[in-house]
Amino acid sequence: MKALLKALSAVVVLSLGQMAMANVVTDAGGAVVDGVKTVGSTAWDSGKTVVKTLSHPGAVSVELGTFGYGANFAWSANDTTEVVAGWTGGDFSSDIDLQDSYINWNKVLGDEFRDFQGNLKLDTDMSNPYVGINVRPWANRFYVGTGMIFQDNELSATLTPKSGTSTVRIKGVDTPVNKVAVTMESGRSIAPYLTLGFKPNKDKRWGMFGELGAAYTGEWKTQAVVNDDPTSQHSQDLTNDLKGDNAKWYPIVKLGATYRF
């Protein structure tokens, strides 16, 4: 706008020194066009600078980990600080024979189910958008990540004996059951996290990364139903046992691939 005003002022001064109306019109038109070109060029260059500033240090990543699968966008404020925002989650379902698995599910599920013989049907619905900051203290491939996860996770597990009944440990006593259903959901809406990461680059565009850490998820809301009777003493006792074993920290393990703009 300033360039345009200067151009118009020059036209006015020039017109006072000349008496020919044709020259005034010609010079004014040329000055206006030059002014518009200058303003347009400045605006275009400024726009390109803004876009370049916002996008050039940016990177988009896909990831898979203990909070599910997802993606994130990172923006490098400088050589050592990176702002990141993303989402992980997903729906997962599985039907597992506890005795015919490479994973010792009895230990994974806890002491209450160590003697259970049968099948585990597991359904999860996870949603974990997050924002954070990655800091590279030594300006190299290692970084420390911290931020907030806005968690909304639900888990349901149904244990069914293969034949008749099986045993679940309730209040330290082996109790025969013919069905156990457990539901869990996030106890906190916001979970702070801390991770250590490593991000090697294949070239200027492509790279990989891995992170290890934990999030303070708080105590999960838990309910157990034994033999389809939520009001029974067994159901209440097993619910209390599972709440007592409830971990407030959730491990973060993730791997991903990155493309940098």
Secondary structure as GFF3:
##gff-version 3
##sequence-region A 1 261
A	DSSP	alpha_helix	2	17	.	.	.	ID=ss1
A	DSSP	alpha_helix	21	55	.	.	.	ID=ss2
A	DSSP	beta_strand	58	65	.	.	.	ID=ss3
A	DSSP	beta_strand	68	76	.	.	.	ID=ss4
A	DSSP	beta_strand	81	97	.	.	.	ID=ss5
A	DSSP	alpha_helix	105	109	.	.	.	ID=ss6
A	DSSP	three_ten_helix	111	113	.	.	.	ID=ss7
A	DSSP	beta_strand	118	135	.	.	.	ID=ss8
A	DSSP	beta_strand	142	150	.	.	.	ID=ss9
A	DSSP	beta_strand	152	161	.	.	.	ID=ss10
A	DSSP	beta_strand	166	170	.	.	.	ID=ss11
A	DSSP	beta_strand	173	177	.	.	.	ID=ss12
A	DSSP	beta_strand	180	185	.	.	.	ID=ss13
A	DSSP	beta_strand	190	198	.	.	.	ID=ss14
A	DSSP	beta_strand	206	216	.	.	.	ID=ss15
A	DSSP	beta_strand	221	226	.	.	.	ID=ss16
A	DSSP	alpha_helix	233	244	.	.	.	ID=ss17
A	DSSP	beta_strand	249	260	.	.	.	ID=ss18
###
